[in-house]
Amino acid sequence: MGDTLPHPTDKAFWHYVGLMTSASDHEPPAEPPAGLAPTTPPAVSIRGLYKHFGEKIAVAGISLDVPAGSFYGIVGPNGAGKTTMLSMATGLLRPDGGTVAINGLDLWTNLFEVKRTLGILPDGMATFDRLTGTQFVTYAGLLRGMDRATVTARTADLLAALDLRESADKLIVDYSAGMTKKVTLAAALIHAPRVLVLDEPFESVDPVSAAHIREILTEYVRTGGTVIVSSHVMDLVQRMCDHVAVVAGGQILAAGTVDDVRAGRSLEDRFVELVGRSHTAEGLAWLRTS
Ligand SMILES: Nc1ncnc2c1ncn2[C@@H]1O[C@H](COP(=O)(O)OP(=O)(O)OP(=O)(O)O)[C@@H](O)[C@H]1O
């Protein structure tokens, strides 16, 4: 497809993306016959996912359904198992046990087919930093089997939308942490995936860029995409997401709509209540300056 895309900040872009991925995915589902429940499978369905590293159980039998078309936040303290869970849910890490289905299709028995529908922003994974921003995003598109004209047009659109146009020809090794995050996000979006899984996408990103990314993601969800995002910023998750799961010790402590999980309080208060305060500064008396 060699035609020019509308700008990603333009609603038409996301309509177009919907047409690119699968027309039917973004149309309102046909009414089911009377008396029958709708049959749309969850975008991501996790059952009994388990992973250990030596003695450490990182993910202890997690089950979770992410409804199609939802904006799903994953929150949890450091070391809770979020990255390990998301890596297994996206085919980056093989689980010791359990299953993952993406849009009803088993991930590990249909790995290549399923991966085509996923856009992934892994946390802390090495990237090809000897490429320029343009080369990296172009490479991601060509790797997905897209034709060069479409890749070129979309690369330019995405770099502009993520405020990277002026650094497009700079090597990624010379990017700041936030710029690297944004170029990796562009690479995750290039093939217009149905499901986006973003591990801490706002980390190191300045507030203006973060607001811009939020806008892009919100529009993506509005036009039928599903986003799963892990974050430590409760306020952001409360404002941006419609669903949330609280993970700690490799288990889900609470999951559902944001309003159900926070139960009338702020998500941050609810999070602290669920996870518990485990540290005090009492042992650091020597740090006091007065
Ligand atoms: N490759 C690995 N080898 C050994 N232990 C690991 C490995 N990956 C993760 N772990 C351990 O598994 C647990 C869960 O780690 P994980 O990175 O999934 O947590 P997280 O919730 O993403 O944390 P953070 O919020 O700090 O990014 C931690 O105790 C971590 O030390």
The ligand as an ORCA input file, in Angstrom:
! r2SCAN-3c Opt
* xyz 0 1
  N      15.944    -12.821     34.096
  C      15.757    -12.863     35.415
  N      16.555    -13.610     36.182
  C      16.372    -13.685     37.522
  N      15.388    -13.040     38.181
  C      14.555    -12.284     37.460
  C      14.698    -12.148     36.052
  N      13.710    -11.327     35.593
  C      13.012    -10.963     36.682
  N      13.510    -11.535     37.787
  C      12.976    -11.395     39.152
  O      11.582    -11.613     39.098
  C      10.884    -10.696     39.919
  C       9.883     -9.916     39.082
  O      10.602     -9.042     38.223
  P       9.872     -8.103     37.170
  O      10.940     -7.428     36.381
  O       8.886     -8.902     36.433
  O       9.137     -7.068     38.128
  P       8.420     -5.687     37.774
  O       7.104     -5.719     38.453
  O       8.424     -5.454     36.318
  O       9.371     -4.651     38.514
  P       9.673     -3.086     38.222
  O       8.434     -2.336     38.587
  O      10.791     -2.794     39.182
  O      10.074     -2.941     36.787
  C      11.954     -9.839     40.589
  O      12.228    -10.362     41.867
  C      13.162     -9.979     39.693
  O      14.358     -9.848     40.416
*
